[in-house]
């Protein structure tokens, strides 16, 4: 996934989906669903699927995601609703 200003070399995550399926995160955490319904789940369900990750790598990724995720959700303009909703 890219936005219009990103090139193919962009190293930032643009969505939570992209974050969890990144090679540094995929299968490095346990799935929290008791009966997981996903065909492809980024979390592990069995200990044999668990991938160990260097904590320094994980911390580096986590610093990028929240900034990008919150910036794209902030409204660019203030919405004024009709007085009936106030």
N, C-alpha and C positions, 0 to 999 in steps of 0.2 A: 504494500500500500504506500502510495506517495501522495503528497499534496503538490500543488502546482509549482511551489518554489523549491521542491527537493529534487535532487538528481539521483541517479542510481547509486551513487556513492554515499548517500545519506546514512549516517550511523545511528540515528535517533529512532526510538519507538514512537509510532503515531497512534497506537491504540493498545488497550489492555490485551486484546487477542494477539497482537504482534509481539507483545512482551512475553506472554506465557509460552508461546511457541518458538521463541528465540532459542537457538542451540545452547545458550548458557543457562536457560531456565527449564527447558523441556525435561520432564521426568526427574526434577531435582527436589520436588515437594510431593507430599502425599495428597491424593485426591480427598476432598472433604465430603463427597457424596457417599451415603451408605450404599445405595444401589445406583451407580453411575449409569446414566442413559446415553452418554456421549459415544459416538462411533470412534472418534479420535479425541482422547483426553490428554491435556498437557501434564497432568499429575500421574504419579505411579499408583497402581492398585496392589501390586505384589512387590515384596522386597527385592526380588531378582531384577525388577525393572528400574529400581532406584539408581540414579546417577549422582555420584559425589561431585560437588562443585567447590572450587576454591572460593572461600568467603570474600576475598578481595575482588574477584570477578563479579560476584553477586552484588556487592555494595556499589561497584561502579555502575552497573546497570540500573540499580534502584534509584540512583541520584538523577538519572535522566528522565525516567518515566513520569513521576508525579508532576514535574514542571510542564512537560508536553501535554499530559492528559488534562490538567486543569486549565491551561491556556486555551485549548481548543474548545472548551465548554463555556468559557466566559462569553456573555453576550456582547456584541460589538456596539449595540445601540440599546437605549433604555426603552422598554415597551410600556406604553400608557394604555391601561384598560379603561373601557367606558365606566362611568360612575356607578352603573348598576352592579358591578362586581366589587365595589369598595365597601 
